[in-house]
Amino acid sequence: MQNFIIRITQENTKLLQNPQLGCFILPTTCEEEFAAEFISEAQKAGILVLCEGENAVDFYKKFNTDGLILNTVKENNPQKLIKQTQALAPKAILGVVCRNRRHEAMLVSECEPDFVIFKFWKDGFEANAELLNWYAELFLIQNAAQLEEDVDCSQLNADFIIIDDTKFKEYGSSQ
């Protein structure tokens, strides 16, 4: 069974009670009161919380999350962005979203994040799955498949599956 990382899209703390789940992604756009409550409850339960969004570094520092997700897709120099955040290590867990290209995956991996995230869409699923399998065979860095649509993830060679909280029930029960 694959490990899930759940992206929170609704102000709801119920999933923190699910023993199958050990990591959540909290967007930096969520209400600060909810963020503080969610992070506090997660820390009490020993559950990891990573933040993602435009101000992820500031959010990480303000709320003392366990780490952050960087999205290098819009960056001309993904390595520069990653190196800027490495000052947060070794405490911070760092996940990096990269374009679904072999060359960029290699460049991002040279910066040694904790895991690399590949986005999956239905129309490019086969090519994305091939890339993920190639990556998993060559690199020791963990990887994650971020599912943007309903797809069968059971055959993916992914260390983690990232899905929105609204879709976890269907994936969690089918795995």
Backbone as a chain_set.jsonl record, in Angstrom:
{"seq": "MQNFIIRITQENTKLLQNPQLGCFILPTTCEEEFAAEFISEAQKAGILVLCEGENAVDFYKKFNTDGLILNTVKENNPQKLIKQTQALAPKAILGVVCRNRRHEAMLVSECEPDFVIFKFWKDGFEANAELLNWYAELFLIQNAAQLEEDVDCSQLNADFIIIDDTKFKEYGSSQ", "coords": {"N": [[0.834, -1.189, 0.0], [0.523, 2.192, -0.85], [1.866, 5.227, 0.54], [0.052, 8.015, 1.649], [-0.065, 11.518, 1.119], [-1.862, 14.151, 2.193], [-3.46, 16.868, 0.765], [-4.774, 19.69, 2.148], [-7.847, 21.135, 1.534], [-10.111, 22.122, 2.563], [-11.409, 23.662, 5.505], [-10.98, 21.621, 7.859], [-10.453, 19.326, 10.402], [-10.773, 16.641, 10.77], [-9.485, 14.521, 9.367], [-7.072, 14.287, 10.639], [-7.399, 12.425, 12.573], [-7.228, 9.988, 11.407], [-5.523, 7.016, 11.426], [-4.028, 6.029, 9.291], [-2.799, 8.105, 8.06], [-0.021, 10.215, 7.872], [1.022, 12.583, 7.067], [0.431, 15.883, 5.971], [-0.425, 18.488, 3.633], [-0.554, 21.891, 3.847], [-2.055, 24.726, 2.53], [-0.651, 27.987, 2.011], [-2.517, 29.907, 1.808], [-4.623, 29.482, 3.494], [-6.826, 30.289, 6.25], [-5.399, 31.987, 8.989], [-6.066, 31.367, 11.655], [-7.231, 28.815, 11.441], [-5.002, 27.462, 10.376], [-3.153, 27.601, 12.526], [-4.549, 26.096, 14.463], [-4.827, 23.587, 13.136], [-2.142, 22.825, 12.728], [-1.225, 22.71, 15.364], [-2.822, 20.623, 16.441], [-1.979, 18.535, 14.779], [0.746, 18.343, 15.464], [0.55, 17.528, 18.134], [-0.423, 14.996, 17.712], [1.679, 13.812, 16.462], [1.958, 14.061, 13.705], [3.076, 14.955, 10.482], [3.248, 18.215, 9.014], [3.344, 19.979, 6.097], [3.909, 22.999, 4.33], [2.641, 24.858, 1.525], [2.86, 27.139, -1.185], [2.863, 30.598, -2.304], [4.176, 32.122, -0.28], [5.638, 30.258, 1.219], [8.023, 29.878, 2.718], [7.952, 31.944, 4.639], [5.539, 31.259, 5.906], [6.206, 28.739, 6.889], [8.151, 29.467, 8.791], [6.645, 31.132, 10.492], [4.537, 29.488, 11.491], [5.835, 27.242, 12.299], [5.938, 24.783, 10.847], [6.567, 21.386, 9.718], [7.945, 21.344, 7.393], [8.252, 22.282, 3.906], [6.75, 22.702, 0.645], [8.094, 23.312, -2.435], [7.465, 24.888, -5.507], [8.846, 24.587, -8.479], [8.128, 24.98, -11.063], [7.486, 27.404, -12.324], [9.841, 28.718, -12.249], [12.84, 30.024, -13.647], [15.268, 29.144, -12.87], [15.417, 26.533, -11.143], [17.206, 25.375, -9.334], [18.381, 27.509, -7.964], [16.246, 28.499, -6.435], [15.772, 26.307, -4.739], [18.229, 26.092, -3.396], [18.19, 28.453, -1.94], [16.409, 27.865, 0.043], [17.61, 25.844, 1.428], [18.918, 26.63, 3.669], [17.147, 26.343, 5.649], [17.22, 23.731, 6.287], [18.838, 21.347, 8.472], [16.41, 20.827, 9.586], [13.928, 21.305, 8.271], [11.641, 19.567, 6.214], [11.848, 19.052, 2.823], [10.025, 19.219, -0.047], [9.835, 19.094, -3.584], [8.238, 20.337, -6.384], [8.504, 19.551, -9.718], [8.803, 20.164, -13.275], [7.473, 17.736, -15.496], [9.805, 16.466, -16.72], [12.718, 14.754, -17.668], [15.302, 15.943, -17.549], [14.921, 18.229, -15.918], [14.083, 16.982, -13.568], [16.433, 15.697, -12.862], [18.121, 17.92, -12.402], [16.824, 19.19, -10.245], [17.054, 17.158, -8.372], [19.775, 17.142, -7.885], [20.055, 19.063, -5.965], [19.312, 17.844, -3.692], [16.639, 17.502, -2.362], [14.169, 16.344, 0.028], [12.129, 14.903, -1.156], [10.874, 14.484, -4.53], [8.352, 15.831, -6.536], [6.022, 14.761, -8.9], [3.577, 15.816, -11.128], [0.445, 14.454, -12.049], [-1.787, 13.966, -14.716], [-4.816, 12.889, -16.297], [-4.717, 12.865, -19.141], [-2.015, 12.706, -19.712], [-1.076, 10.541, -18.414], [0.249, 8.021, -18.923], [2.786, 8.759, -19.952], [3.728, 10.249, -17.804], [3.768, 8.282, -15.815], [5.741, 6.617, -16.852], [7.962, 8.328, -16.68], [8.102, 8.668, -13.877], [8.651, 6.024, -13.06], [11.134, 5.647, -14.315], [12.607, 7.578, -12.891], [12.435, 6.572, -10.261], [13.939, 4.25, -10.462], [16.532, 5.201, -10.916], [17.249, 7.16, -9.006], [17.93, 7.794, -5.568], [16.512, 9.497, -4.039], [13.389, 10.128, -2.586], [10.123, 9.949, -4.147], [7.078, 11.509, -5.29], [3.774, 11.162, -6.488], [1.631, 13.472, -7.65], [-1.687, 13.682, -7.797], [-3.885, 15.066, -10.017], [-6.287, 14.532, -11.11], [-8.861, 11.984, -11.136], [-7.313, 9.012, -11.151], [-5.968, 5.714, -11.644], [-3.794, 4.8, -9.28], [-2.486, 2.628, -8.352], [-0.532, 1.117, -9.65], [1.685, 2.688, -9.824], [5.099, 3.508, -9.354], [5.612, 4.952, -6.943], [6.746, 6.621, -4.025], [5.12, 8.157, -2.45], [1.716, 9.252, -2.608], [0.08, 12.09, -3.521], [-2.864, 13.636, -2.755], [-5.938, 15.529, -2.842], [-7.818, 16.399, 0.088], [-10.553, 15.962, -0.266], [-10.683, 13.822, -1.982], [-9.541, 11.676, -0.757], [-11.001, 9.634, 0.563], [-12.078, 7.941, -1.449], [-9.72, 6.999, -2.688], [-8.279, 5.999, -0.522], [-9.818, 3.866, 0.357], [-9.763, 2.189, -1.804], [-7.232, 1.222, -2.123]], "CA": [[0.0, 0.0, 0.0], [1.28, 3.425, -0.94], [1.647, 6.222, 1.582], [-0.635, 9.197, 1.157], [0.098, 12.858, 1.669], [-3.147, 14.764, 1.904], [-3.504, 18.323, 0.632], [-5.976, 20.213, 2.786], [-8.539, 22.127, 0.712], [-11.243, 22.597, 3.351], [-11.077, 23.83, 6.915], [-11.486, 20.422, 8.5], [-9.371, 18.626, 11.099], [-11.169, 15.245, 10.998], [-8.522, 13.56, 8.816], [-5.965, 14.121, 11.583], [-7.719, 11.276, 13.417], [-7.066, 8.764, 10.627], [-4.189, 6.466, 11.709], [-3.327, 5.732, 8.039], [-2.218, 9.321, 7.513], [1.061, 10.751, 8.679], [1.55, 13.83, 6.509], [-0.534, 16.756, 5.307], [0.057, 19.727, 3.02], [-1.44, 23.0, 4.177], [-1.738, 25.864, 1.669], [-0.368, 29.239, 2.716], [-3.683, 30.781, 1.649], [-5.678, 29.164, 4.463], [-6.999, 31.245, 7.347], [-4.348, 31.815, 10.0], [-6.614, 30.697, 12.85], [-7.327, 27.4, 11.113], [-3.643, 26.943, 10.235], [-2.591, 27.42, 13.865], [-5.254, 24.976, 15.1], [-4.502, 22.351, 12.429], [-0.743, 22.495, 12.997], [-1.135, 22.339, 16.78], [-3.403, 19.281, 16.602], [-1.102, 17.584, 14.088], [1.961, 18.171, 16.262], [0.183, 16.719, 19.3], [-0.63, 13.62, 17.24], [2.89, 13.318, 15.82], [1.719, 14.044, 12.267], [3.818, 15.993, 9.772], [2.527, 19.214, 8.221], [4.176, 20.74, 5.171], [3.146, 24.1, 3.756], [2.953, 25.154, 0.127], [2.26, 28.362, -1.695], [3.789, 31.678, -2.621], [4.956, 32.559, 0.886], [5.843, 29.038, 2.006], [9.118, 30.027, 3.678], [7.451, 32.76, 5.744], [4.522, 30.449, 6.585], [6.975, 27.718, 7.613], [8.767, 30.098, 9.959], [5.62, 31.668, 11.391], [3.733, 28.449, 12.121], [6.698, 26.14, 12.71], [5.543, 23.515, 10.231], [7.676, 20.435, 9.616], [8.66, 21.56, 6.151], [7.523, 23.002, 2.877], [6.751, 22.238, -0.733], [8.451, 24.359, -3.379], [7.049, 24.617, -6.871], [9.863, 25.172, -9.362], [7.627, 24.97, -12.432], [7.502, 28.754, -12.883], [11.176, 29.278, -12.066], [13.832, 29.821, -14.704], [16.408, 28.484, -12.254], [14.901, 25.825, -9.969], [18.265, 25.102, -8.364], [18.561, 28.711, -7.149], [15.146, 28.516, -5.473], [15.987, 25.245, -3.756], [19.397, 26.43, -2.574], [17.802, 29.509, -1.016], [15.668, 27.287, 1.163], [18.387, 24.825, 2.127], [19.315, 27.174, 4.963], [16.143, 25.86, 6.606], [17.585, 22.351, 6.622], [18.293, 20.013, 8.255], [15.136, 20.652, 10.276], [12.784, 21.334, 7.369], [11.447, 18.577, 5.16], [11.689, 19.813, 1.588], [9.491, 18.563, -1.234], [9.949, 19.996, -4.72], [7.468, 20.03, -7.588], [9.24, 19.929, -10.93], [8.135, 19.813, -14.53], [7.598, 16.31, -15.811], [10.875, 16.301, -17.695], [13.855, 14.06, -17.065], [16.404, 16.86, -17.268], [14.597, 19.041, -14.735], [14.092, 16.089, -12.4], [17.843, 15.498, -12.489], [18.629, 19.18, -11.837], [16.219, 19.361, -8.921], [17.602, 16.122, -7.494], [21.137, 17.518, -7.505], [19.964, 19.92, -4.774], [19.008, 16.914, -2.611], [15.448, 17.683, -1.535], [13.742, 15.09, 0.655], [11.397, 14.174, -2.186], [10.546, 15.201, -5.753], [6.932, 15.637, -6.843], [5.621, 14.766, -10.298], [2.125, 15.974, -11.253], [-0.186, 13.508, -12.968], [-3.087, 14.261, -15.284], [-5.312, 11.748, -17.062], [-4.305, 12.863, -20.546], [-0.599, 12.407, -19.837], [-0.783, 9.581, -17.362], [1.228, 7.003, -19.325], [4.109, 9.388, -20.042], [4.118, 10.603, -16.438], [4.088, 7.043, -15.114], [7.037, 6.176, -17.369], [8.957, 9.213, -16.082], [8.203, 8.335, -12.449], [9.329, 4.735, -12.952], [12.536, 5.914, -14.661], [13.196, 8.309, -11.772], [12.524, 5.68, -9.101], [15.016, 3.293, -10.7], [17.842, 5.84, -10.961], [17.547, 8.074, -7.914], [17.629, 7.352, -4.202], [15.61, 10.491, -3.453], [12.007, 9.673, -2.675], [9.298, 10.658, -5.109], [5.641, 11.546, -5.037], [2.887, 11.419, -7.615], [0.554, 14.368, -7.245], [-2.796, 13.376, -8.693], [-4.76, 16.206, -10.263], [-7.575, 13.996, -11.523], [-9.052, 10.606, -10.703], [-6.561, 8.034, -11.934], [-5.58, 4.533, -10.875], [-2.402, 5.002, -8.878], [-1.997, 1.416, -7.712], [0.628, 0.565, -10.354], [2.765, 3.663, -9.885], [6.276, 3.244, -8.536], [5.743, 6.189, -6.173], [6.857, 6.476, -2.575], [3.967, 8.847, -1.876], [0.661, 9.733, -3.482], [-0.478, 13.328, -2.984], [-4.219, 13.892, -3.24], [-6.71, 16.465, -2.042], [-8.594, 15.796, 1.174], [-11.882, 15.57, -0.743], [-10.59, 12.587, -2.757], [-8.86, 10.611, -0.019], [-11.882, 8.512, 0.908], [-12.166, 6.982, -2.564], [-8.41, 6.374, -2.888], [-7.892, 5.259, 0.675], [-10.556, 2.606, 0.473], [-9.521, 1.322, -2.957], [-5.845, 0.784, -2.155]], "C": [[0.875, 1.247, 0.0], [0.938, 4.359, 0.222], [1.016, 7.457, 0.958], [-0.163, 10.439, 1.878], [-1.156, 13.598, 1.232], [-3.029, 16.284, 1.871], [-4.841, 18.792, 1.201], [-6.571, 21.303, 1.894], [-9.727, 22.732, 1.447], [-10.803, 22.727, 4.801], [-11.732, 22.699, 7.7], [-10.306, 19.691, 9.144], [-9.672, 17.14, 11.295], [-10.143, 14.237, 10.489], [-7.31, 13.36, 9.724], [-6.176, 12.903, 12.48], [-7.554, 9.948, 12.689], [-5.653, 8.213, 10.841], [-3.385, 6.1, 10.463], [-2.491, 6.919, 7.568], [-1.173, 9.899, 8.447], [1.612, 12.064, 8.174], [0.452, 14.576, 5.755], [0.186, 17.939, 4.691], [-0.997, 20.789, 3.281], [-1.079, 24.191, 3.285], [-1.53, 27.133, 2.486], [-1.533, 30.217, 2.625], [-4.779, 30.5, 2.675], [-5.712, 30.22, 5.571], [-5.976, 30.953, 8.44], [-4.842, 31.089, 11.244], [-6.728, 29.189, 12.619], [-5.94, 26.773, 11.024], [-3.032, 26.662, 11.605], [-3.228, 26.229, 14.574], [-4.844, 23.642, 14.471], [-3.082, 21.9, 12.772], [-0.564, 22.05, 14.438], [-1.663, 20.921, 17.01], [-2.516, 18.216, 15.943], [0.149, 17.315, 14.908], [1.685, 17.323, 17.5], [0.046, 15.243, 18.928], [0.612, 13.033, 16.579], [2.777, 13.215, 14.311], [2.455, 15.211, 11.62], [2.882, 16.936, 9.022], [3.557, 19.988, 7.404], [3.316, 21.874, 4.619], [3.564, 24.301, 2.311], [2.229, 26.418, -0.288], [3.321, 29.423, -1.887], [4.694, 32.071, -1.461], [5.283, 31.382, 1.802], [6.948, 29.19, 3.046], [8.659, 30.836, 4.881], [6.426, 31.993, 6.577], [5.197, 29.386, 7.455], [7.55, 28.303, 8.904], [7.722, 30.557, 10.978], [4.902, 30.574, 12.17], [4.536, 27.226, 12.545], [6.203, 24.799, 12.157], [6.781, 22.625, 10.119], [8.499, 20.63, 8.349], [7.798, 22.291, 5.148], [7.678, 22.338, 1.519], [7.078, 23.439, -1.599], [7.997, 23.941, -4.763], [8.011, 25.334, -7.807], [9.375, 25.329, -10.794], [7.714, 26.356, -13.076], [8.882, 29.405, -12.813], [12.058, 29.026, -13.29], [15.023, 29.032, -14.181], [15.95, 27.753, -10.992], [15.97, 25.567, -8.914], [18.49, 26.299, -7.437], [17.493, 28.774, -6.064], [15.369, 27.491, -4.366], [17.145, 25.592, -2.832], [19.082, 27.529, -1.577], [17.102, 28.947, 0.212], [16.469, 26.251, 1.94], [18.925, 25.327, 3.46], [18.343, 26.731, 6.052], [16.462, 24.449, 7.086], [18.615, 22.384, 7.741], [16.928, 19.805, 8.9], [13.959, 20.506, 9.31], [12.793, 20.172, 6.387], [11.149, 19.372, 3.894], [11.218, 18.914, 0.455], [9.519, 19.558, -2.372], [9.12, 19.477, -5.886], [8.309, 20.462, -8.777], [8.415, 19.572, -12.164], [8.356, 18.33, -14.802], [8.547, 16.119, -16.99], [12.072, 15.675, -16.993], [14.968, 15.021, -16.666], [16.12, 17.693, -16.015], [14.568, 18.189, -13.474], [15.518, 15.842, -11.925], [18.417, 16.751, -11.835], [18.107, 19.407, -10.425], [16.83, 18.37, -7.937], [19.026, 16.423, -7.053], [21.159, 18.389, -6.243], [19.554, 19.127, -3.531], [17.816, 17.293, -1.733], [15.096, 16.34, -0.89], [12.91, 14.24, -0.3], [11.059, 15.095, -3.35], [9.123, 14.823, -6.14], [6.704, 15.764, -8.347], [4.103, 14.857, -10.351], [1.594, 15.036, -12.333], [-1.558, 14.015, -13.401], [-3.51, 13.06, -16.112], [-4.745, 11.712, -18.473], [-2.816, 12.594, -20.741], [-0.145, 11.33, -18.875], [0.321, 8.602, -17.741], [2.648, 7.572, -19.377], [4.619, 9.753, -18.649], [4.512, 9.365, -15.639], [5.454, 6.514, -15.563], [8.167, 7.013, -16.76], [9.173, 8.866, -14.602], [8.944, 7.008, -12.251], [10.816, 4.86, -13.292], [13.24, 6.559, -13.477], [13.427, 7.38, -10.575], [13.658, 4.665, -9.248], [16.399, 3.916, -10.58], [18.228, 6.634, -9.718], [17.151, 7.487, -6.569], [16.682, 8.31, -3.488], [14.181, 10.006, -3.643], [11.225, 10.532, -3.657], [7.841, 10.589, -4.713], [4.911, 11.807, -6.339], [1.754, 12.284, -7.098], [-0.569, 14.204, -8.247], [-3.73, 14.568, -8.805], [-6.159, 15.76, -10.659], [-7.675, 12.566, -10.995], [-8.326, 9.664, -11.653], [-6.243, 6.852, -11.029], [-4.095, 4.638, -10.552], [-1.768, 3.727, -8.326], [-0.736, 0.84, -8.377], [1.805, 1.531, -10.446], [3.882, 3.283, -8.931], [6.598, 4.504, -7.726], [5.877, 5.862, -4.693], [5.647, 7.077, -1.882], [2.983, 9.208, -2.981], [0.08, 10.97, -2.802], [-1.846, 13.544, -3.616], [-4.896, 14.9, -2.312], [-7.531, 15.712, -1.005], [-9.963, 15.312, 0.713], [-11.86, 14.25, -1.5], [-9.995, 11.429, -1.962], [-9.749, 9.413, 0.241], [-11.929, 7.478, -0.215], [-10.833, 6.286, -2.813], [-8.031, 5.497, -1.708], [-8.579, 3.923, 0.79], [-10.266, 1.663, -0.678], [-8.104, 0.77, -3.003], [-5.638, -0.46, -1.327]], "O": [[1.844, 1.343, 0.754], [-0.144, 4.281, 0.803], [1.405, 7.887, -0.128], [0.103, 10.423, 3.08], [-1.47, 13.66, 0.043], [-2.56, 16.904, 2.825], [-5.903, 18.337, 0.776], [-5.895, 22.269, 1.542], [-10.286, 23.738, 1.009], [-9.932, 21.991, 5.266], [-12.876, 22.805, 8.143], [-9.282, 19.466, 8.498], [-8.885, 16.444, 11.936], [-9.946, 13.196, 11.116], [-6.596, 12.366, 9.589], [-5.224, 12.406, 13.082], [-7.723, 8.889, 13.294], [-4.679, 8.872, 10.476], [-2.177, 5.882, 10.561], [-1.575, 6.752, 6.764], [-1.402, 10.054, 9.647], [2.547, 12.615, 8.754], [-0.336, 13.989, 5.015], [1.253, 18.348, 5.149], [-2.176, 20.607, 2.976], [0.072, 24.625, 3.276], [-2.161, 27.325, 3.526], [-1.53, 31.248, 3.298], [-5.775, 31.223, 2.714], [-4.74, 30.943, 5.789], [-5.725, 29.794, 8.77], [-4.114, 30.284, 11.824], [-6.37, 28.389, 13.483], [-5.722, 25.676, 11.538], [-2.454, 25.597, 11.818], [-2.532, 25.44, 15.213], [-4.549, 22.681, 15.182], [-2.853, 20.728, 13.071], [0.178, 21.105, 14.704], [-1.026, 20.118, 17.692], [-2.331, 17.13, 16.49], [0.568, 16.164, 15.032], [2.508, 16.485, 17.871], [0.358, 14.357, 19.724], [0.6, 11.87, 16.174], [3.43, 12.37, 13.698], [2.455, 16.323, 12.148], [1.864, 16.518, 8.47], [4.501, 20.568, 7.94], [2.107, 21.707, 4.46], [4.68, 23.965, 1.917], [1.137, 26.723, 0.193], [4.51, 29.19, -1.667], [5.88, 32.327, -1.669], [5.209, 31.505, 3.025], [6.816, 28.674, 4.156], [8.94, 30.464, 6.02], [6.44, 32.066, 7.806], [4.809, 29.165, 8.602], [7.444, 27.702, 9.973], [7.904, 30.386, 12.184], [4.682, 30.712, 13.373], [3.976, 26.276, 13.091], [6.068, 23.819, 12.89], [7.899, 23.062, 10.393], [9.621, 20.134, 8.249], [6.753, 22.846, 5.486], [8.587, 21.543, 1.278], [6.415, 24.472, -1.508], [8.128, 22.779, -5.145], [7.984, 26.56, -7.909], [10.135, 25.769, -11.656], [7.993, 26.457, -14.271], [9.058, 30.531, -13.277], [12.021, 27.95, -13.887], [15.705, 28.341, -14.938], [16.076, 28.287, -9.89], [15.666, 25.543, -7.722], [18.759, 26.117, -6.25], [17.795, 29.067, -4.908], [15.171, 27.789, -3.188], [17.051, 25.404, -1.619], [19.643, 27.547, -0.481], [17.205, 29.511, 1.302], [16.041, 25.824, 3.012], [19.345, 24.527, 4.296], [18.68, 26.742, 7.236], [16.025, 24.031, 8.158], [19.233, 23.431, 7.931], [16.346, 18.728, 8.779], [13.088, 19.663, 9.521], [13.826, 19.841, 5.806], [10.297, 20.26, 3.897], [11.908, 17.978, 0.05], [9.257, 20.743, -2.164], [9.275, 18.335, -6.319], [8.771, 21.601, -8.839], [7.467, 18.789, -12.1], [9.352, 17.757, -14.359], [8.164, 15.684, -18.076], [12.394, 16.029, -15.859], [15.514, 14.921, -15.568], [16.988, 17.84, -15.154], [14.995, 18.646, -12.414], [15.777, 15.785, -10.723], [19.12, 16.66, -10.829], [18.862, 19.771, -9.523], [17.092, 18.721, -6.786], [19.443, 16.008, -5.971], [22.168, 18.443, -5.54], [19.461, 19.689, -2.44], [17.947, 17.396, -0.513], [15.678, 15.313, -1.24], [12.973, 13.012, -0.262], [10.966, 16.313, -3.194], [8.737, 13.656, -6.081], [7.128, 16.731, -8.98], [3.411, 14.075, -9.7], [2.211, 14.853, -13.383], [-2.375, 14.433, -12.581], [-2.665, 12.296, -16.578], [-4.338, 10.655, -18.954], [-2.4, 12.279, -21.856], [1.041, 11.226, -18.56], [1.24, 8.378, -16.953], [3.594, 6.942, -18.905], [5.801, 9.585, -18.351], [5.477, 9.396, -14.875], [6.23, 6.022, -14.745], [9.204, 6.474, -16.371], [10.312, 8.784, -14.142], [9.782, 6.899, -11.355], [11.658, 4.25, -12.634], [14.335, 6.145, -13.099], [14.491, 7.406, -9.957], [14.267, 4.268, -8.255], [17.347, 3.237, -10.183], [19.413, 6.765, -9.412], [16.155, 6.772, -6.458], [16.116, 7.97, -2.449], [13.808, 9.536, -4.718], [11.596, 11.666, -3.961], [7.423, 9.744, -3.921], [5.371, 12.575, -7.184], [1.005, 11.875, -6.211], [-0.417, 14.55, -9.418], [-4.296, 15.024, -7.811], [-7.112, 16.532, -10.552], [-6.706, 12.011, -10.477], [-8.692, 9.541, -12.822], [-6.249, 6.973, -9.804], [-3.248, 4.572, -11.442], [-0.621, 3.755, -7.878], [0.041, 0.146, -7.722], [2.813, 1.221, -11.081], [3.632, 2.792, -7.83], [7.699, 5.049, -7.808], [5.221, 4.959, -4.175], [5.198, 6.573, -0.853], [3.364, 9.438, -4.129], [-0.357, 10.909, -1.653], [-1.98, 13.624, -4.837], [-4.489, 15.096, -1.166], [-7.89, 14.55, -1.194], [-10.482, 14.338, 1.259], [-12.903, 13.614, -1.652], [-9.953, 10.304, -2.46], [-9.287, 8.276, 0.147], [-11.831, 6.278, 0.039], [-10.815, 5.094, -3.121], [-7.525, 4.388, -1.88], [-7.99, 2.954, 1.267], [-10.493, 0.459, -0.557], [-7.805, -0.074, -3.847], [-4.519, -0.968, -1.244]]}, "num_chains": 1, "name": "protein.A"}
